[in-house]
């Protein structure tokens, strides 16, 4: 026992002070010294043996841990199989847990289907097949047990089902360092080198995200700005061999003018249409989810901004680009909010949005009915403005105040949303176009403060499509602008002030797999991002439209709208209103609303133009537009009317002059 204890002590000593000191004895002590030396050697041998046995074990554990983490995706099917077998055994022993297991798995499946990372159809199908196979095996195992051949079925079937998974994850992702180095190398070689589009720029702060990576572009200060990087989106996508929607270049959160945020996605989550599932309108923010951006963040559309008021909008896109999807989502959110009153104008006699014609508060079918609605809209806006000027309220310091300068969303005064489909047909109408432009300009100037929002729908977004009105252009470009695929290049300059990453006419008609790109586009809204988005698809807009009655105006606003609003559901009353519009004093293209006058009173623009020309001699059209202060289209229409009446002449150089009484036009 004592000898064993001394060996253990020698082992500890040898572990602490290896190699051990050997003592050389004098004569007569050699045997003891030799014995001690032998004991030390034995201790060293035992220590070496212990080290030899422990090192491989620790190394094996470390390697196993590293490999299990490195190949965690490839090992996932085995994890599922190993969890399924005991679940089947438990289900066989007691039938009650079987029900619980099935419910738990069903809940897990439902949870998986709602997860945003299952955005591809093939992923959802594969998950459904795996869940169904597991449920079938558990059911059979619960009935007959887990004895053979059940294990072989489990492992064999699991291996077959795991093949697609293993193929998808056949290569392990590069390490973060390798990925960052590759991204920087591509940036330096193809984008920042001498003669390249972002010469001198640096890519820093690279970080992984769910489906790609994100970094910061640092441009040369004083030479390039954030807009230069945004406008180079197409070239950046080409440098990284990605489609443009998978590359997002936008301002950084800190707003530094020489920096830009770059996001590169490994796959395009916008390839598959996402269905609208439930209303997302938030009264506290005034926004709702119109769709989703390429990086899976919500694309927000603002109907109202707290502290600011109503927000106007413009939706642009050619036939087949997805405008209808977008409008259906907007109308669906407004209809279900119970805080938004919708008036709809369709110059195409109701063909554009037939689902909603009978299920909004007021629908105008055709240009003449549209004028009735526009005039009523103007009266409502004026009445609300007069009311808000006299509202008494108490500020945050307890002071009594009179008059409010901004609109607050409430059920007592709901938001008034006017949606104008195919707006160009109304704004360019030869008889009513100019009055329509003028009334909508008034809405652009006053609607924010009175809760009167206007959303125009057009195939193109050029100035001419807006009736030549700079005011309408400013109105829509400061609100929500949704740009789908178009046939022209000027839309982005109008909507995004030249900062749109990709020209809208270059958005693809189809994705590489052949599926259509309906709803794909860009949104300048609450988030003001230059990132591609895709609007949601409302599967059954008619079902939603008929699910509840549309919200009507509050009583004061309804009174201001007039008697025709009260009888808007009566075809005879609408027909009588149209007849009166035709017979009464219309406001054709040579009339414009006088600033500060009551709604409905008009000042002849033609009289203003001819009065301006008298005494001035020959004047060019551009100078007339500038001095009179009307839109180009309005001035053109007025000049044409005056020339037809023989009051103005135009020479070959395009210069106009007034004709004196008794003088014949040349």
C-alpha distance (Angstrom), angle and dihedral (degrees) to the residues before:
residue distance angle dihedral
X1 . . .
X2 3.79 . .
X3 3.80 89.6 .
X4 3.78 91.3 52.0
X5 3.78 90.2 49.8
X6 3.81 91.4 51.1
X7 3.81 90.5 51.2
X8 3.80 90.3 53.0
X9 3.80 89.7 49.5
X10 3.79 90.2 50.0
X11 3.80 89.5 49.8
X12 3.79 90.8 53.4
X13 3.80 90.9 45.9
X14 3.76 91.2 48.8
X15 3.79 91.0 49.6
X16 3.79 90.7 52.2
X17 3.82 100.1 40.0
X18 3.72 108.2 24.5
X19 3.01 123.4 -164.1
X20 3.81 91.0 42.7
X21 3.82 120.7 -136.2
X22 3.74 113.0 -105.2
X23 3.83 119.5 -145.3
X24 3.80 120.7 -139.5
X25 3.83 109.1 -152.4
X26 3.74 130.3 -153.7
X27 3.76 124.1 -114.0
X28 3.73 110.8 -50.1
X29 3.81 92.1 23.0
X30 3.81 98.6 71.6
X31 3.74 94.6 96.7
X32 3.81 92.4 53.1
X33 3.78 91.7 44.0
X34 3.79 90.8 47.8
X35 3.82 89.9 49.0
X36 3.79 91.3 50.5
X37 3.77 91.1 47.9
X38 3.78 90.0 51.0
X39 3.79 90.2 49.9
X40 3.81 90.7 52.5
X41 3.79 91.0 48.5
X42 3.79 89.1 49.9
X43 3.80 89.4 50.1
X44 3.81 91.0 49.9
X45 3.76 90.3 49.7
X46 3.80 90.8 50.9
X47 3.84 91.2 48.4
X48 3.81 91.8 48.2
X49 3.77 89.8 49.1
X50 3.79 90.5 49.3
X51 3.82 91.3 48.7
X52 3.81 91.3 47.3
X53 3.79 89.6 52.5
X54 3.84 96.8 43.8
X55 3.83 100.1 43.3
X56 3.82 97.2 60.9
X57 3.80 90.4 45.6
X58 3.80 93.3 53.3
X59 3.79 91.0 42.6
X60 3.79 90.3 50.6
X61 3.80 91.9 50.4
X62 3.81 91.3 49.9
X63 3.78 92.2 48.2
X64 3.79 91.4 47.6
X65 3.79 92.0 51.5
X66 3.79 92.5 46.9
X67 3.79 93.1 46.9
X68 3.81 93.4 46.9
X69 3.80 90.1 54.2
X70 3.79 94.3 40.7
X71 3.80 92.7 50.8
X72 3.81 97.2 31.9
X73 3.80 91.6 124.8
X74 3.78 93.1 50.0
X75 3.82 90.5 47.6
X76 3.80 94.1 49.4
X77 3.86 94.5 94.2
X78 3.82 90.6 54.7
X79 3.82 88.8 51.5
X80 3.79 90.2 53.8
X81 3.83 91.7 48.4
X82 3.81 93.3 47.7
X83 3.83 90.0 50.4
X84 3.82 93.6 45.8
X85 3.84 97.1 54.8
X86 3.86 97.2 59.1
X87 3.81 89.4 41.8
X88 3.82 88.4 57.4
X89 3.80 91.7 47.6
X90 3.81 91.3 51.4
X91 3.78 91.0 46.9
X92 3.85 90.3 52.9
X93 3.79 94.4 49.4
X94 3.82 93.7 51.1
X95 3.79 123.3 19.9
X96 3.83 94.1 -156.7
X97 3.80 94.1 66.3
X98 3.80 87.2 52.8
X99 3.79 89.7 68.7
X100 3.77 90.7 47.1
X101 3.79 91.7 48.9
X102 3.79 92.1 49.9
X103 3.78 91.7 48.8
X104 3.79 91.9 47.6
X105 3.78 91.7 50.1
X106 3.79 91.8 46.2
X107 3.79 89.2 51.7
X108 3.78 91.2 48.0
X109 3.80 90.1 50.1
X110 3.78 91.6 50.6
X111 3.78 89.7 48.9
X112 3.79 91.0 51.0
X113 3.79 92.1 50.6
X114 3.78 91.1 54.9
X115 3.78 94.7 49.2
X116 3.77 114.0 108.7
X117 3.78 93.4 -136.2
X118 3.80 89.3 68.6
X119 3.80 89.5 68.2
X120 3.81 96.4 130.0
X121 3.78 118.7 83.1
X122 3.81 93.5 -135.3
X123 3.81 89.9 53.9
X124 3.79 91.6 53.0
X125 3.82 91.5 46.7
X126 3.81 91.8 49.4
X127 3.81 91.8 48.5
X128 3.80 90.3 49.3
X129 3.84 92.0 51.2
X130 3.82 92.3 49.4
X131 3.80 93.3 47.7
X132 3.81 91.2 47.3
X133 3.82 92.0 49.4
X134 3.81 91.8 50.0
X135 3.81 91.3 48.8
X136 3.83 92.2 50.1
X137 3.81 92.7 49.0
X138 3.81 91.7 47.8
X139 3.78 91.0 49.9
X140 3.81 92.9 51.4
X141 3.81 91.5 43.3
X142 3.79 90.4 51.9
X143 3.81 90.4 54.0
X144 3.84 102.0 42.6
X145 3.82 105.4 14.6
X146 3.79 133.0 -117.8
X147 3.79 98.7 -74.9
X148 3.83 119.8 123.9
X149 2.96 131.5 -30.9
X150 3.83 89.4 28.7
X151 3.84 95.2 75.4
X152 3.80 90.9 50.1
X153 3.82 90.6 49.3
X154 3.79 90.2 48.8
X155 3.79 95.7 49.0
X156 3.79 95.8 38.3
X157 3.80 94.8 45.8
X158 3.78 90.8 42.3
X159 3.80 90.9 53.3
X160 3.81 91.4 50.7
X161 3.80 92.4 48.2
X162 3.81 90.0 47.0
X163 3.82 93.1 58.4
X164 3.84 95.2 85.7
X165 3.79 89.5 44.8
X166 3.79 92.9 51.1
X167 3.79 91.0 46.1
X168 3.80 90.8 52.2
X169 3.82 91.1 49.5
X170 3.78 97.6 34.9
X171 3.80 92.6 124.4
X172 3.75 124.1 49.5
X173 3.80 114.9 -127.0
X174 3.77 116.6 -103.9
X175 3.75 116.2 -98.8
X176 3.78 118.2 -95.8
X177 3.77 91.9 -105.8
X178 3.79 93.5 51.6
X179 3.80 91.5 46.4
X180 3.79 92.9 49.4
X181 3.79 92.0 47.4
X182 3.80 92.3 50.0
X183 3.81 92.2 48.6
X184 3.81 92.1 49.6
X185 3.81 92.4 45.7
X186 3.80 92.0 53.0
X187 3.81 91.0 46.8
X188 3.80 93.6 48.8
X189 3.81 94.8 45.1
X190 3.80 102.0 40.5
X191 3.78 105.1 26.0
X192 3.83 113.1 19.8
X193 3.81 101.6 38.2
X194 3.79 122.7 106.6
X195 3.79 110.8 -67.4
X196 3.81 93.8 15.4
X197 3.79 125.9 122.2
X198 3.84 95.5 -101.4
X199 3.79 99.1 33.1
X200 3.79 112.2 -179.0
X201 3.81 95.8 12.4
X202 3.82 123.4 132.1
X203 3.81 131.6 -147.2
X204 3.81 113.1 -140.8
X205 3.81 143.0 154.5
X206 3.81 94.6 44.1
X207 3.80 113.0 -175.8
X208 3.81 132.6 171.7
X209 3.82 121.1 -112.0
X210 3.79 131.5 -173.0
X211 3.81 97.0 -79.4
X212 3.78 105.3 12.7
X213 3.79 140.0 -21.3
X214 3.79 139.9 -68.0
X215 3.79 132.1 -150.5
X216 3.79 144.1 164.3
X217 3.80 123.1 -104.2
X218 3.81 111.2 -147.1
X219 3.81 108.4 -160.6
X220 3.78 127.1 -163.6
X221 3.79 104.7 -85.5
X222 3.78 115.0 -122.2
X223 3.81 92.2 18.4
X224 3.81 106.0 60.5
X225 3.79 135.8 21.4
X226 3.78 137.5 -159.0
X227 3.81 90.2 -91.2
X228 3.81 89.6 60.2
X229 3.79 89.9 57.8
X230 3.82 92.3 44.8
X231 3.80 91.4 50.4
X232 3.81 89.1 50.9
X233 3.82 92.7 59.5
X234 3.79 92.6 112.0
X235 3.82 92.5 52.7
X236 3.81 91.7 45.4
X237 3.81 89.7 52.1
X238 3.80 88.9 50.0
X239 3.81 91.3 49.9
X240 3.81 91.5 55.0
X241 3.84 93.3 39.5
X242 3.82 92.7 -118.1
X243 3.82 133.6 132.5
X244 3.84 111.1 -104.5
X245 3.85 94.9 -108.9
X246 3.82 89.2 60.0
X247 3.82 92.4 58.7
X248 3.80 119.3 68.6
X249 3.80 122.0 -171.9
X250 3.80 115.9 179.7
X251 3.81 142.1 144.2
X252 3.79 117.6 -70.6
X253 3.79 120.9 -110.8
X254 3.81 91.5 -110.2
X255 3.82 90.3 54.5
X256 3.82 97.1 -131.6
X257 3.81 105.6 171.5
X258 3.81 94.5 -141.2
X259 3.82 95.1 49.0
X260 3.80 133.5 75.3
X261 3.79 134.3 -177.2
X262 3.80 116.0 -122.2
X263 3.80 121.8 -160.3
X264 3.81 120.5 -176.3
X265 3.81 118.1 -171.4
X266 3.79 124.9 -156.6
X267 3.80 92.4 -146.1
X268 3.77 137.0 16.8
X269 3.82 111.0 -111.0
X270 3.82 90.1 -173.5
X271 3.80 93.6 71.4
X272 3.79 91.0 90.6
X273 3.78 124.4 57.7
X274 3.79 114.3 -117.5
X275 3.76 116.2 -144.1
X276 3.79 121.3 -129.2
X277 3.81 105.1 -114.7
X278 3.80 110.2 175.5
X279 3.81 140.3 -7.2
X280 3.80 114.2 -80.5
X281 3.82 101.6 179.4
X282 3.80 109.0 136.9
X283 3.83 114.4 -159.7
X284 3.80 89.9 -159.8
X285 3.82 92.1 62.7
X286 3.81 100.8 20.0
X287 3.81 91.1 -132.5
X288 3.79 136.9 111.5
X289 3.81 136.0 -172.7
X290 3.79 108.8 -90.8
X291 3.79 92.0 175.7
X292 3.78 142.0 -50.6
X293 3.81 133.7 -72.1
X294 3.78 123.1 -127.7
X295 3.81 90.8 -99.0
X296 3.85 90.2 55.2
X297 3.81 94.8 -105.3
X298 3.84 117.2 133.2
X299 3.80 119.1 -93.8
X300 3.82 102.9 -136.8
X301 3.81 125.6 -151.4
X302 3.81 115.9 -162.3
X303 3.79 121.2 -145.8
X304 3.79 92.1 169.4
X305 3.79 137.3 10.6
X306 3.81 118.9 -152.6
X307 3.79 110.9 -117.7
X308 3.80 91.2 13.6
X309 3.80 108.8 57.3
X310 3.79 137.2 -138.9
X311 3.80 118.5 1.7
X312 3.79 121.7 -142.3
X313 3.79 124.4 -143.9
X314 3.79 147.4 -159.4
X315 3.80 127.8 -159.1
X316 3.79 115.7 -165.9
X317 3.79 130.3 -176.6
X318 3.76 142.8 122.9
X319 3.79 125.3 -110.9
X320 3.80 111.0 -59.3
X321 3.81 94.7 14.8
X322 3.81 95.0 113.1
X323 3.82 103.7 -98.1
X324 3.79 90.3 136.5
X325 3.82 91.4 55.2
X326 3.78 89.7 51.7
X327 3.82 95.1 47.4
X328 3.80 91.7 46.2
X329 3.80 89.4 54.8
X330 3.82 92.5 48.0
X331 3.80 92.6 47.9
X332 3.81 91.8 44.3
X333 3.80 92.9 53.7
X334 3.80 92.0 44.8
X335 3.82 92.7 46.8
X336 3.80 94.2 51.0
X337 3.81 96.5 41.5
X338 3.84 94.1 74.3
X339 3.80 85.8 -149.8
X340 3.82 99.7 81.8
X341 3.82 128.3 72.6
X342 3.81 110.9 -155.3
X343 3.80 125.9 -152.5
X344 3.79 114.8 -176.3
X345 3.81 127.8 -157.5
X346 3.82 120.1 -167.7
X347 3.82 116.0 173.7
X348 3.83 88.0 -169.2
X349 3.81 90.7 74.1
X350 3.81 93.8 -101.5
X351 3.79 98.7 -52.0
X352 3.80 95.6 117.9
X353 3.83 98.1 64.0
X354 3.81 107.7 9.7
X355 3.81 91.6 161.0
X356 3.80 91.9 67.4
X357 3.83 103.0 35.7
X358 3.82 94.2 97.5
X359 3.79 96.6 30.5
X360 3.81 105.2 60.9
X361 3.79 124.4 78.5
X362 3.82 92.6 -102.7
X363 3.81 129.9 0.5
X364 3.81 123.0 -168.1
X365 3.81 113.8 -155.8
X366 3.79 110.4 -163.1
X367 3.80 134.8 5.1
X368 3.82 96.9 -76.7
X369 3.79 93.8 52.0
X370 3.80 86.8 45.7
X371 3.81 89.8 60.4
X372 3.80 90.5 52.6
X373 3.81 89.7 53.1
X374 3.81 93.9 44.6
X375 3.80 92.4 52.1
X376 3.81 90.8 48.0
X377 3.81 89.6 48.0
X378 3.78 89.6 53.1
X379 3.82 91.7 50.8
X380 3.80 91.6 50.1
X381 3.79 90.6 50.5
X382 3.79 92.9 49.4
X383 3.82 91.9 48.1
X384 3.79 92.0 49.7
X385 3.79 90.7 49.0
X386 3.82 91.1 52.5
X387 3.80 90.7 47.5
X388 3.81 95.0 49.3
X389 3.79 90.6 50.2
X390 3.82 88.9 64.5
X391 3.82 100.5 39.3
X392 3.80 113.4 126.9
X393 3.77 117.3 -143.4
X394 3.80 143.3 153.0
X395 3.80 121.3 -118.2
X396 3.81 126.9 -141.4
X397 3.80 90.7 -88.1
X398 3.80 93.0 56.7
X399 3.80 95.4 -106.0
X400 3.79 119.9 143.5
X401 3.80 111.4 -122.3
X402 3.81 136.2 -176.7
X403 3.81 122.6 -147.1
X404 3.80 130.5 22.2
X405 3.77 123.5 -133.2
X406 3.81 97.7 -159.9
X407 3.79 138.0 46.0
X408 3.79 123.1 -111.8
X409 3.80 119.6 -157.8
X410 3.82 113.4 -118.7
X411 3.79 141.7 143.4
X412 3.82 88.7 -112.3
X413 3.81 90.2 61.3
X414 3.83 108.3 17.5
X415 3.78 122.9 -163.1
X416 3.82 111.9 -87.3
X417 3.84 109.3 -140.5
X418 3.82 119.0 -169.8
X419 3.83 112.7 -166.2
X420 3.83 115.4 -166.2
X421 3.81 114.3 -165.8
X422 3.83 119.0 -157.2
X423 3.79 87.0 5.3
X424 3.81 94.2 -178.4
X425 3.82 90.9 67.6
X426 3.79 89.6 59.1
X427 3.80 99.0 37.7
X428 3.82 93.3 49.1
X429 3.80 96.5 42.1
X430 3.83 109.9 134.3
X431 3.83 94.4 -133.3
X432 3.79 107.3 28.3
X433 3.79 102.2 19.0
X434 3.75 98.1 98.3
X435 3.79 94.9 46.7
X436 3.81 89.4 48.4
X437 3.80 90.3 52.4
X438 3.79 90.9 48.4
X439 3.79 94.3 49.5
X440 3.79 91.7 48.2
X441 3.80 90.0 47.7
X442 3.79 87.7 55.9
X443 3.80 88.6 51.7
X444 3.78 89.5 50.6
X445 3.78 91.4 53.4
X446 3.81 99.5 41.1
X447 3.79 106.3 19.4
X448 3.80 95.3 85.5
X449 3.80 92.1 61.4
X450 3.80 96.0 41.3
X451 3.80 100.9 44.4
X452 3.82 93.7 -108.7
X453 3.80 110.6 137.1
X454 3.81 124.3 -175.1
X455 3.81 124.4 -156.6
X456 3.82 116.0 -170.4
X457 3.81 122.1 -160.3
X458 3.80 118.2 -156.9
X459 3.77 141.0 158.0
X460 3.81 91.0 -132.5
X461 3.77 133.0 22.0
X462 3.77 104.1 -146.3
X463 3.79 121.6 130.9
X464 3.79 92.0 -107.1
X465 3.82 90.5 57.9
X466 3.82 87.6 57.8
X467 3.79 92.7 57.1
X468 3.80 91.6 -95.0
X469 3.81 90.0 -72.6
X470 3.79 117.7 149.2
X471 3.81 87.9 -170.1
X472 3.81 92.4 59.7
X473 3.77 89.6 46.3
X474 3.80 91.5 53.8
X475 3.81 90.5 44.2
X476 3.80 96.6 55.8
X477 3.81 97.6 36.1
X478 3.80 90.4 58.2
X479 3.81 92.8 54.6
X480 3.79 134.7 39.8
X481 3.79 114.1 -28.0
X482 3.81 118.3 -177.4
X483 3.80 113.8 -172.2
X484 3.79 119.0 -169.3
X485 3.80 125.4 173.6
X486 3.81 111.2 -47.8
X487 3.79 137.2 -179.9
X488 3.81 95.8 -124.9
X489 3.79 137.6 60.4
X490 3.80 100.5 -139.8
X491 3.79 95.7 74.6
X492 3.80 95.1 81.5
X493 3.79 91.7 50.2
X494 3.79 89.8 53.9
X495 3.77 98.4 42.4
X496 3.79 103.6 34.7
X497 3.81 101.6 24.6
X498 3.80 90.5 -116.6
X499 3.82 94.8 -53.7
X500 3.81 98.1 104.8
X501 3.82 110.4 125.6
X502 3.82 96.6 -139.7
X503 3.79 129.6 24.5
X504 3.83 106.9 -109.7
X505 3.79 92.2 -129.0
X506 3.82 87.9 61.3
X507 3.80 95.3 57.9
X508 3.82 107.0 114.2
X509 3.80 123.8 -106.4
X510 3.81 90.4 -145.2
X511 3.78 137.7 17.6
X512 3.82 119.5 -117.7
X513 3.81 90.4 -95.0
X514 3.82 90.2 58.5
X515 3.81 97.7 -106.5
X516 3.80 118.3 135.6
X517 3.80 121.7 -103.2
X518 3.80 97.6 -140.0
X519 3.79 109.9 158.0
X520 3.81 94.8 20.0
X521 3.78 113.9 133.4
X522 3.78 146.3 92.4
X523 3.79 131.5 -68.0
X524 3.77 127.7 -153.4
X525 3.77 100.5 -168.2
X526 3.78 140.5 107.3
X527 3.80 93.8 -20.9
X528 3.84 96.0 37.1
X529 3.81 91.0 -148.6
X530 3.78 126.0 164.6
X531 3.81 89.1 -145.4
X532 3.78 125.8 120.8
X533 3.81 115.6 -106.0
X534 3.77 138.9 -179.2
X535 3.78 123.0 -145.1
X536 3.78 120.6 -127.0
X537 3.79 121.7 -102.8
X538 3.80 116.3 -124.2
X539 3.81 102.6 -148.0
X540 3.81 96.9 -161.0
X541 3.82 111.9 21.0
X542 3.80 91.3 161.7
X543 3.79 91.0 56.6
X544 3.79 90.2 51.8
X545 3.81 93.1 44.3
X546 3.81 91.2 53.5
X547 3.81 95.9 41.0
X548 3.81 92.6 89.0
X549 3.79 140.6 0.9
X550 3.81 115.7 -89.1
X551 3.79 118.0 -101.2
X552 3.82 114.4 -102.8
X553 3.81 130.6 -148.5
X554 3.77 121.5 -83.5
X555 3.82 114.2 -98.3
X556 3.85 98.6 -99.5
X557 3.81 91.4 47.8
X558 3.81 91.7 45.3
X559 3.83 90.1 52.4
X560 3.79 90.3 51.4
X561 3.82 91.6 49.4
X562 3.79 88.6 65.3
X563 3.78 140.4 -132.1
X564 3.79 93.3 -56.8
X565 3.81 90.0 61.9
X566 3.80 89.8 55.4
X567 3.83 89.1 53.0
X568 3.81 97.0 38.3
X569 3.82 92.1 122.2
X570 3.83 91.5 58.1
X571 3.83 113.1 89.3
X572 3.81 91.3 -159.5
X573 3.81 91.7 55.8
X574 3.81 91.7 49.1
X575 3.81 90.7 48.7
X576 3.79 90.4 50.9
X577 3.80 90.0 50.2
X578 3.82 90.7 52.2
X579 3.82 90.9 49.4
X580 3.78 90.3 51.1
X581 3.80 89.4 48.7
X582 3.80 90.3 55.0
X583 3.80 95.4 45.6
X584 3.76 100.4 36.5
X585 3.81 131.0 70.2
X586 3.77 101.9 -63.4
X587 3.74 123.1 -170.0
X588 3.81 103.5 -122.1
X589 3.74 126.7 -177.0
X590 3.81 94.0 -73.8
X591 3.83 93.7 62.1
X592 3.76 131.3 79.8
X593 3.78 134.0 -177.1
X594 3.77 113.0 -98.6
X595 3.77 113.6 -125.7
X596 3.77 112.5 -104.3
X597 3.83 96.5 9.5
X598 3.77 124.9 123.6
X599 3.78 118.9 -90.6
X600 3.78 113.9 -82.5
X601 3.83 96.5 26.0
X602 3.81 111.2 114.5
X603 3.81 135.5 -166.7
X604 3.85 116.1 -149.9
X605 3.77 108.9 -111.7
X606 3.81 90.3 -162.1
X607 3.81 90.2 61.0
X608 3.79 90.1 50.9
X609 3.80 91.6 50.3
X610 3.80 96.0 47.6
X611 3.81 90.3 44.8
X612 3.79 89.1 51.7
X613 3.82 92.6 50.5
X614 3.79 95.5 49.4
X615 3.75 110.2 94.5
X616 3.82 93.7 11.1
X617 3.77 100.9 82.6
X618 3.82 118.1 -149.0
X619 3.81 115.6 1.5
X620 3.80 130.6 179.3
X621 3.80 120.2 -122.4
X622 3.81 94.0 -115.0
X623 3.80 91.4 56.0
X624 3.82 90.7 49.0
X625 3.82 90.5 53.0
X626 3.79 91.5 49.6
X627 3.82 96.9 46.4
X628 3.81 99.3 39.5
X629 3.80 92.7 45.4
X630 3.81 99.4 -137.1
X631 3.79 131.4 123.6
X632 3.83 120.3 -84.7
X633 3.81 91.8 -113.4
X634 3.80 92.4 50.0
X635 3.82 92.3 50.0
X636 3.80 90.9 47.3
X637 3.80 92.3 50.9
X638 3.80 91.5 46.7
X639 3.82 92.2 49.5
X640 3.81 91.1 48.8
X641 3.81 90.1 51.2
X642 3.82 92.1 48.5
X643 3.80 92.3 48.3
X644 3.81 90.4 49.5
X645 3.83 88.6 51.9
X646 3.81 91.2 48.7
X647 3.81 94.4 -116.3
X648 3.83 98.2 113.2
X649 3.79 133.3 34.9
X650 3.79 132.7 -160.7
X651 3.78 126.7 -154.2
X652 3.79 129.0 -148.6
X653 3.80 91.7 -87.7
X654 3.80 91.6 60.1
X655 3.82 93.6 -108.6
X656 3.81 118.6 143.4
X657 3.79 131.0 -147.8
X658 3.79 135.5 172.4
X659 3.79 119.2 -105.4
X660 3.76 115.4 -130.1
X661 3.82 117.4 -129.0
X662 3.81 109.6 -82.3
X663 3.82 92.7 19.7
X664 3.81 117.0 116.5
X665 3.76 121.1 -130.6
X666 3.78 115.3 -106.8
